[in-house]
Amino acid sequence: MIGKSIVLWLVCALMVLPGLSFAIPAGSPAATPFALHNPIETPLEPPVSNLAGAFAFVSNFENLQMDGWHAIQGSASIVTKPSYNGEPSLESRATGMSAQTDVASQGFVTGDASLSFQADVHAGKGTGWIGLGSGTTAVAVIGVQGNQIWAGGTPATATMVGTVPSLTAQPAGWVYLSSNVYAVTSSNGKTTNWYMDVYADRTDQPIATGISVPNAGEYAEAWISTTSGTVDYTNIVVSTYEIPTAIPGYNNMDGYGQGSGLLVQLLPAFTTLTASMTLTNWNIPQTGILSFQINAMNWYGTTRSTCVGFFQLGIDLDPNGTIAPWYVPGVNCFAHYFLNSSNPAVGNGFPSPPGTQLTLSITDNVSAGMIDFLILDHSVKGRDQTWFAAIPYTGTEFYGTYTQMEWQPCCSNFPIQDYYSNTTLDHMAISGGNLTSPLALSSSYMLPFALNMPPSWNINYYIDSVNGYNQVG
């Protein structure tokens, strides 16, 4: 997911321009919206024919269940070893010359022109494949054997495209594989060809592009197959949301990456996203590495993984009980901090005690032609601390949202085990637009994935502990 990640890569070398946002105390006169740049423009009306296309399938076996997978050849099981940083996996074992193959299609929408898939794979001495299938046949797959990575329409037609990278943040023996699969229609509209770009252990640059997968448009399910030995798979995602994004320095899945909720459907058009955060306690050795945030996307931002139409609001969890609020303004991936102008020596950070209660909102202020960003910190003694900024905007209403907890392997001088977070995000709700009353988002709207944080961390999403997702390892 795009956002804070690229910012933190750049902030290692330079600070984001100061003075582009500001803090105001509660009770102050309403601030004049601050014009950051020219209005953001995107298509005013979404193509209605595509409204049903968004979907996501996520499987990380946290509940020790098969997550909708069923075998079409041989049998597989859920195991706790080898684990991906404590997470269970699906263990698949080929028998002699016979492959072991599993498929899953829960929530799939067919007929989309682009989609992504990913998985963490522990191949050992085996050969394993992940990708898309149709019936009993693969239509787009990536495979790993030893340190070789293969890709193609099927295992039989695949070619070697690269090797497993060394010196990555992946646990020993594991490789993270991902792909964008997409259709390209000829200029005269008469032919459509399908291609695949392949990524391994990083998402900022592919190891291969433009691989022909002629039957990918027939996809109907997620597909796993082990053609030799024993292979383990976890953190499997198939989604119409673009997972790997080739922006230099931005690597959203390197190592621990982020704990996100992946959108699984388009929402009714809305104009305001609100959420509450509880920061019970945190212990952070370095500024600007761990962040917690919400995202609202317009039509283009929801249906395409892009920095355009992508509005993000969040805080860095920083050392010594401080937080650093910021927002991403929808035209790039750069965060703009609400700087502590009253005490420049503090930098971006504001003191906030354990048990901090925050309210965050992102609003498409249609009448004013603005996007408004607002954070209230209810934990400062004697008053709320208020941070507000606005940017000019003309475009569609919002159609999607998701959440993130991000740790940045790019710039951290400490291992992730030196960071600690006990946090909750709840009471997510949307309102305005096509909604006649506020709509609380249920646990079925977003499916968490790649929450590969230390077992000592606790992160809880959604409205209550029943629907909350607790990372178990």
C-alpha positions as semicolon CSV with decimal commas, in nm:
position;residue;x (nm);y (nm);z (nm)
1;M;0,000;0,000;0,000
2;I;0,135;0,338;-0,093
3;G;0,179;0,617;0,156
4;K;0,414;0,682;0,442
5;S;0,670;0,425;0,324
6;I;0,820;0,635;0,047
7;V;0,820;0,937;0,275
8;L;1,038;0,765;0,531
9;W;1,280;0,654;0,264
10;L;1,326;1,017;0,163
11;V;1,317;1,165;0,511
12;C;1,643;0,984;0,585
13;A;1,806;1,238;0,354
14;L;1,586;1,549;0,386
15;M;1,296;1,686;0,584
16;V;0,957;1,741;0,425
17;L;0,908;2,113;0,364
18;P;0,820;2,288;0,692
19;G;0,527;2,521;0,733
20;L;0,289;2,338;0,501
21;S;0,057;2,247;0,788
22;F;-0,007;2,380;1,131
23;A;-0,148;2,308;1,478
24;I;-0,431;2,504;1,639
25;P;-0,559;2,471;1,997
26;A;-0,915;2,363;2,058
27;G;-1,155;2,656;2,086
28;S;-0,960;2,874;1,846
29;P;-1,143;3,043;1,558
30;A;-1,189;2,822;1,255
31;A;-0,872;2,815;1,050
32;T;-0,874;2,927;0,690
33;P;-0,807;2,618;0,477
34;F;-0,444;2,623;0,372
35;A;-0,390;2,599;-0,005
36;L;-0,109;2,350;-0,057
37;H;-0,118;2,336;-0,436
38;N;-0,359;2,344;-0,727
39;P;-0,685;2,150;-0,697
40;I;-0,662;1,776;-0,740
41;E;-0,864;1,668;-1,041
42;T;-0,980;1,318;-1,121
43;P;-1,273;1,193;-1,333
44;L;-1,597;1,329;-1,190
45;E;-1,799;1,013;-1,250
46;P;-1,670;0,658;-1,202
47;P;-1,742;0,405;-1,478
48;V;-2,048;0,234;-1,334
49;S;-1,979;-0,088;-1,523
50;N;-1,673;-0,151;-1,305
51;L;-1,831;-0,090;-0,964
52;A;-1,866;-0,462;-0,888
53;G;-1,510;-0,556;-0,979
54;A;-1,310;-0,490;-0,661
55;F;-1,233;-0,790;-0,443
56;A;-0,966;-0,937;-0,220
57;F;-0,891;-1,289;-0,105
58;V;-0,660;-1,307;0,199
59;S;-0,527;-1,621;0,367
60;N;-0,270;-1,627;0,648
61;F;-0,392;-1,931;0,847
62;E;-0,386;-1,741;1,179
63;N;-0,687;-1,944;1,297
64;L;-0,518;-2,273;1,201
65;Q;-0,796;-2,330;0,946
66;M;-0,776;-2,384;0,568
67;D;-0,920;-2,038;0,489
68;G;-1,132;-2,171;0,203
69;W;-0,858;-2,376;0,036
70;H;-0,941;-2,725;-0,086
71;A;-0,726;-2,983;-0,257
72;I;-0,788;-3,087;-0,616
73;Q;-0,489;-3,323;-0,607
74;G;-0,336;-3,480;-0,299
75;S;-0,392;-3,321;0,042
76;A;-0,245;-3,034;0,244
77;S;-0,245;-2,937;0,611
78;I;-0,189;-2,633;0,832
79;V;0,134;-2,645;1,034
80;T;0,306;-2,418;1,285
81;K;0,660;-2,512;1,175
82;P;0,830;-2,387;0,973
83;S;0,663;-2,059;1,061
84;Y;0,687;-1,716;0,906
85;N;0,788;-1,516;1,216
86;G;0,548;-1,722;1,425
87;E;0,270;-1,744;1,168
88;P;0,128;-2,080;1,059
89;S;0,144;-2,195;0,699
90;L;-0,015;-2,436;0,455
91;E;0,215;-2,735;0,409
92;S;0,197;-2,901;0,068
93;R;0,380;-3,222;-0,016
94;A;0,422;-3,373;-0,363
95;T;0,406;-3,752;-0,383
96;G;0,646;-3,911;-0,625
97;M;0,571;-3,761;-0,966
98;S;0,230;-3,633;-0,856
99;A;0,188;-3,265;-0,765
100;Q;-0,015;-3,152;-0,467
101;T;-0,252;-2,872;-0,573
102;D;-0,496;-2,652;-0,381
103;V;-0,738;-2,383;-0,497
104;A;-0,956;-2,119;-0,329
105;S;-1,212;-1,881;-0,475
106;Q;-1,386;-1,718;-0,180
107;G;-1,508;-1,371;-0,278
108;F;-1,357;-1,384;-0,626
109;V;-1,496;-1,159;-0,897
110;T;-1,405;-1,271;-1,246
111;G;-1,357;-1,059;-1,556
112;D;-1,133;-0,784;-1,415
113;A;-0,860;-0,647;-1,638
114;S;-0,589;-0,632;-1,371
115;L;-0,516;-0,793;-1,037
116;S;-0,229;-0,880;-0,806
117;F;-0,125;-1,182;-0,603
118;Q;0,135;-1,249;-0,336
119;A;0,257;-1,521;-0,100
120;D;0,545;-1,600;0,132
121;V;0,695;-1,935;0,029
122;H;0,932;-2,169;0,214
123;A;1,053;-2,406;-0,054
124;G;1,336;-2,588;0,123
125;K;1,440;-2,855;-0,125
126;G;1,102;-2,856;-0,299
127;T;0,943;-2,671;-0,588
128;G;0,637;-2,458;-0,519
129;W;0,405;-2,243;-0,728
130;I;0,155;-1,970;-0,642
131;G;-0,077;-1,773;-0,866
132;L;-0,409;-1,787;-1,047
133;G;-0,602;-2,082;-1,180
134;S;-0,912;-2,179;-1,371
135;G;-1,063;-2,512;-1,285
136;T;-0,778;-2,760;-1,262
137;T;-0,538;-2,549;-1,473
138;A;-0,302;-2,268;-1,379
139;V;-0,325;-1,949;-1,586
140;A;-0,053;-1,731;-1,425
141;V;0,205;-1,859;-1,175
142;I;0,535;-1,781;-1,003
143;G;0,749;-2,071;-0,883
144;V;1,055;-2,111;-0,664
145;Q;1,306;-2,397;-0,671
146;G;1,622;-2,356;-0,468
147;N;1,731;-2,000;-0,541
148;Q;1,567;-1,990;-0,884
149;I;1,243;-1,805;-0,957
150;W;1,027;-1,912;-1,249
151;A;0,716;-1,755;-1,403
152;G;0,463;-1,819;-1,678
153;G;0,111;-1,928;-1,755
154;T;0,162;-2,279;-1,611
155;P;0,449;-2,464;-1,444
156;A;0,506;-2,651;-1,771
157;T;0,544;-2,332;-1,975
158;A;0,727;-2,123;-1,714
159;T;1,078;-1,991;-1,767
160;M;1,342;-1,889;-1,516
161;V;1,320;-1,512;-1,456
162;G;1,562;-1,450;-1,170
163;T;1,707;-1,565;-0,841
164;V;1,601;-1,527;-0,478
165;P;1,755;-1,203;-0,346
166;S;2,006;-1,220;-0,064
167;L;2,036;-0,988;0,235
168;T;1,666;-0,916;0,268
169;A;1,453;-0,884;0,580
170;Q;1,273;-1,212;0,510
171;P;1,305;-1,490;0,769
172;A;1,561;-1,754;0,679
173;G;1,437;-1,994;0,413
174;W;1,142;-1,777;0,306
175;V;1,093;-1,573;-0,010
176;Y;0,818;-1,319;-0,071
177;L;0,672;-1,348;-0,423
178;S;0,424;-1,109;-0,580
179;S;0,292;-1,018;-0,922
180;N;0,078;-0,776;-1,116
181;V;-0,128;-0,945;-1,388
182;Y;-0,291;-0,720;-1,647
183;A;-0,458;-0,704;-1,986
184;V;-0,336;-0,485;-2,270
185;T;-0,582;-0,411;-2,550
186;S;-0,459;-0,314;-2,896
187;S;-0,509;0,041;-3,018
188;N;-0,784;-0,076;-3,255
189;G;-0,955;-0,264;-2,973
190;K;-0,953;-0,595;-3,160
191;T;-0,704;-0,796;-2,953
192;T;-0,632;-0,827;-2,583
193;N;-0,315;-0,985;-2,448
194;W;-0,234;-1,067;-2,086
195;Y;0,101;-1,010;-1,915
196;M;0,259;-1,053;-1,574
197;D;0,527;-0,857;-1,384
198;V;0,714;-1,049;-1,114
199;Y;0,860;-0,925;-0,783
200;A;1,065;-1,110;-0,520
201;D;1,136;-0,992;-0,164
202;R;1,075;-0,630;-0,262
203;T;0,804;-0,436;-0,439
204;D;0,987;-0,126;-0,557
205;Q;1,137;-0,299;-0,863
206;P;1,037;-0,612;-1,055
207;I;1,273;-0,894;-1,142
208;A;1,084;-0,952;-1,468
209;T;0,818;-0,767;-1,667
210;G;0,589;-0,835;-1,961
211;I;0,578;-1,213;-1,921
212;S;0,307;-1,348;-2,151
213;V;0,026;-1,528;-1,970
214;P;-0,228;-1,565;-2,253
215;N;-0,501;-1,737;-2,050
216;A;-0,484;-1,517;-1,739
217;G;-0,816;-1,353;-1,829
218;E;-0,985;-1,684;-1,749
219;Y;-0,879;-1,667;-1,381
220;A;-1,135;-1,796;-1,133
221;E;-0,939;-1,882;-0,819
222;A;-0,615;-1,864;-0,625
223;W;-0,385;-2,154;-0,704
224;I;-0,106;-2,334;-0,510
225;S;0,086;-2,633;-0,637
226;T;0,388;-2,823;-0,510
227;T;0,549;-3,021;-0,789
228;S;0,836;-3,171;-0,587
229;G;0,931;-3,207;-0,223
230;T;0,755;-3,019;0,056
231;V;0,675;-2,648;0,039
232;D;0,501;-2,411;0,285
233;Y;0,289;-2,107;0,195
234;T;0,139;-1,819;0,395
235;N;0,030;-1,453;0,371
236;I;-0,150;-1,528;0,046
237;V;-0,340;-1,241;-0,116
238;V;-0,522;-1,212;-0,448
239;S;-0,672;-0,869;-0,505
240;T;-0,779;-0,618;-0,765
241;Y;-0,578;-0,367;-0,561
242;E;-0,226;-0,335;-0,697
243;I;0,013;-0,477;-0,436
244;P;0,365;-0,427;-0,579
245;T;0,422;-0,071;-0,696
246;A;0,747;0,007;-0,876
247;I;0,837;0,338;-0,711
248;P;1,211;0,363;-0,628
249;G;1,272;0,340;-0,256
250;Y;0,915;0,237;-0,174
251;N;0,897;-0,125;-0,067
252;N;0,569;-0,200;0,102
253;M;0,633;-0,565;0,179
254;D;1,004;-0,588;0,258
255;G;1,029;-0,787;0,578
256;Y;0,775;-0,685;0,835
257;G;0,630;-0,420;0,607
258;Q;0,291;-0,315;0,737
259;G;-0,017;-0,447;0,907
260;S;-0,303;-0,338;0,689
261;G;-0,668;-0,397;0,630
262;L;-0,716;-0,479;0,264
263;L;-1,034;-0,341;0,106
264;V;-1,255;-0,619;-0,026
265;Q;-1,537;-0,425;-0,189
266;L;-1,625;-0,079;-0,311
267;L;-1,821;0,125;-0,060
268;P;-2,113;0,356;-0,136
269;A;-1,985;0,701;-0,230
270;F;-1,906;0,888;0,094
271;T;-1,743;1,215;0,194
272;T;-1,612;1,159;0,548
273;L;-1,405;0,885;0,710
274;T;-1,366;0,888;1,089
275;A;-1,183;0,656;1,327
276;S;-1,060;0,642;1,685
277;M;-0,712;0,540;1,795
278;T;-0,602;0,430;2,140
279;L;-0,228;0,434;2,200
280;T;-0,209;0,235;2,523
281;N;0,170;0,245;2,535
282;W;0,467;0,242;2,302
283;N;0,844;0,215;2,330
284;I;1,022;0,346;2,022
285;P;1,400;0,390;1,981
286;Q;1,398;0,605;1,667
287;T;1,189;0,889;1,525
288;G;0,983;0,842;1,209
289;I;0,999;0,463;1,174
290;L;0,669;0,332;1,317
291;S;0,337;0,486;1,208
292;F;-0,035;0,421;1,243
293;Q;-0,283;0,562;0,991
294;I;-0,614;0,563;0,804
295;N;-0,672;0,614;0,432
296;A;-0,964;0,743;0,224
297;M;-0,952;0,705;-0,154
298;N;-1,156;0,855;-0,433
299;W;-1,263;0,647;-0,732
300;Y;-0,921;0,647;-0,895
301;G;-0,739;0,579;-0,569
302;T;-0,974;0,293;-0,480
303;T;-0,960;0,110;-0,808
304;R;-0,593;0,179;-0,881
305;S;-0,298;0,156;-0,644
306;T;-0,171;0,507;-0,693
307;C;-0,070;0,819;-0,510
308;V;-0,338;1,012;-0,698
309;G;-0,670;1,023;-0,515
310;F;-0,511;0,871;-0,205
311;F;-0,566;1,070;0,117
312;Q;-0,389;0,950;0,428
313;L;-0,391;1,072;0,786
314;G;-0,184;0,931;1,068
315;I;0,079;0,963;1,337
316;D;0,433;0,846;1,391
317;L;0,489;0,677;1,723
318;D;0,810;0,840;1,839
319;P;1,049;0,816;2,137
320;N;0,988;0,959;2,483
321;G;0,608;0,950;2,467
322;T;0,577;1,172;2,161
323;I;0,365;1,144;1,849
324;A;0,413;1,319;1,515
325;P;0,087;1,376;1,318
326;W;0,097;1,403;0,937
327;Y;-0,115;1,371;0,624
328;V;-0,067;1,267;0,260
329;P;-0,244;1,508;0,023
330;G;-0,359;1,283;-0,260
331;V;-0,122;1,379;-0,542
332;N;0,196;1,207;-0,426
333;C;0,320;0,973;-0,155
334;F;0,484;1,244;0,054
335;A;0,371;1,304;0,409
336;H;0,333;1,660;0,535
337;Y;0,393;1,690;0,908
338;F;0,197;1,910;1,144
339;L;0,517;2,066;1,277
340;N;0,566;2,169;1,638
341;S;0,622;2,534;1,553
342;S;0,602;2,646;1,918
343;N;0,917;2,450;2,001
344;P;1,130;2,381;1,692
345;A;1,379;2,182;1,900
346;V;1,115;1,912;1,945
347;G;1,086;1,870;1,567
348;N;0,774;1,689;1,452
349;G;0,687;1,540;1,790
350;F;0,419;1,637;2,041
351;P;0,410;1,494;2,395
352;S;0,116;1,261;2,452
353;P;0,072;1,033;2,753
354;P;0,015;0,655;2,762
355;G;-0,351;0,582;2,698
356;T;-0,370;0,855;2,435
357;Q;-0,712;0,883;2,269
358;L;-0,717;1,025;1,916
359;T;-1,001;1,100;1,676
360;L;-0,907;1,120;1,307
361;S;-1,119;1,240;1,016
362;I;-1,069;1,291;0,643
363;T;-1,349;1,490;0,475
364;D;-1,429;1,576;0,116
365;N;-1,564;1,924;0,186
366;V;-1,760;1,945;-0,139
367;S;-1,907;2,294;-0,092
368;A;-1,564;2,442;-0,019
369;G;-1,382;2,238;-0,283
370;M;-1,139;2,107;-0,021
371;I;-1,015;1,790;0,145
372;D;-1,000;1,854;0,523
373;F;-0,764;1,662;0,752
374;L;-0,831;1,672;1,127
375;I;-0,676;1,498;1,430
376;L;-0,795;1,556;1,787
377;D;-0,581;1,436;2,076
378;H;-0,812;1,407;2,377
379;S;-0,532;1,314;2,617
380;V;-0,351;1,644;2,664
381;K;-0,429;1,765;3,014
382;G;-0,679;2,048;3,027
383;R;-0,773;2,062;2,659
384;D;-0,780;1,877;2,331
385;Q;-0,487;1,926;2,097
386;T;-0,612;1,993;1,744
387;W;-0,429;1,954;1,415
388;F;-0,599;2,071;1,097
389;A;-0,502;2,118;0,734
390;A;-0,693;2,151;0,407
391;I;-0,607;2,120;0,040
392;P;-0,807;2,225;-0,268
393;Y;-0,985;1,939;-0,443
394;T;-1,227;1,872;-0,725
395;G;-1,298;1,509;-0,803
396;T;-1,508;1,213;-0,708
397;E;-1,627;1,130;-0,360
398;F;-1,456;0,853;-0,164
399;Y;-1,520;0,486;-0,249
400;G;-1,274;0,297;-0,030
401;T;-1,066;0,302;0,287
402;Y;-0,809;0,092;0,466
403;T;-0,577;0,111;0,766
404;Q;-0,206;0,066;0,822
405;M;0,050;0,000;1,090
406;E;0,389;0,044;0,923
407;W;0,745;-0,020;1,033
408;Q;1,019;0,095;0,797
409;P;1,309;-0,147;0,741
410;C;1,468;0,101;0,501
411;C;1,573;0,358;0,758
412;S;1,566;0,193;1,100
413;N;1,893;0,178;1,293
414;F;1,740;-0,083;1,524
415;P;1,582;-0,427;1,472
416;I;1,205;-0,445;1,484
417;Q;1,220;-0,627;1,817
418;D;1,341;-0,300;1,973
419;Y;1,009;-0,135;1,883
420;Y;0,696;-0,196;2,086
421;S;0,335;-0,094;2,025
422;N;0,009;-0,164;2,205
423;T;-0,253;0,012;1,996
424;T;-0,614;-0,007;1,885
425;L;-0,803;0,136;1,590
426;D;-1,181;0,126;1,621
427;H;-1,511;0,301;1,549
428;M;-1,430;0,337;1,182
429;A;-1,728;0,494;1,009
430;I;-1,814;0,663;0,681
431;S;-2,080;0,925;0,618
432;G;-2,207;1,178;0,365
433;G;-2,222;1,127;-0,010
434;N;-2,471;0,855;-0,100
435;L;-2,526;0,761;0,266
436;T;-2,833;0,889;0,448
437;S;-2,677;0,808;0,788
438;P;-2,329;0,718;0,913
439;L;-2,220;0,361;0,835
440;A;-1,990;0,178;1,077
441;L;-1,742;-0,047;0,899
442;S;-1,763;-0,405;1,013
443;S;-1,484;-0,658;1,046
444;S;-1,584;-0,807;0,710
445;Y;-1,491;-0,492;0,517
446;M;-1,114;-0,517;0,559
447;L;-0,908;-0,832;0,581
448;P;-0,573;-0,791;0,760
449;F;-0,265;-0,925;0,589
450;A;0,113;-0,935;0,634
451;L;0,093;-0,850;1,003
452;N;0,438;-0,990;1,066
453;M;0,523;-0,807;1,383
454;P;0,688;-0,947;1,697
455;P;0,460;-1,151;1,924
456;S;0,503;-0,891;2,199
457;W;0,312;-0,634;1,994
458;N;-0,063;-0,596;2,023
459;I;-0,268;-0,434;1,750
460;N;-0,645;-0,447;1,737
461;Y;-0,873;-0,327;1,458
462;Y;-1,246;-0,261;1,434
463;I;-1,516;-0,185;1,681
464;D;-1,480;-0,442;1,958
465;S;-1,257;-0,722;2,078
466;V;-1,479;-0,985;1,915
467;N;-1,428;-0,839;1,569
468;G;-1,077;-0,719;1,641
469;Y;-0,785;-0,893;1,480
470;N;-0,510;-0,970;1,728
471;Q;-0,169;-1,056;1,585
472;V;-0,060;-1,388;1,733
473;G;0,295;-1,404;1,613
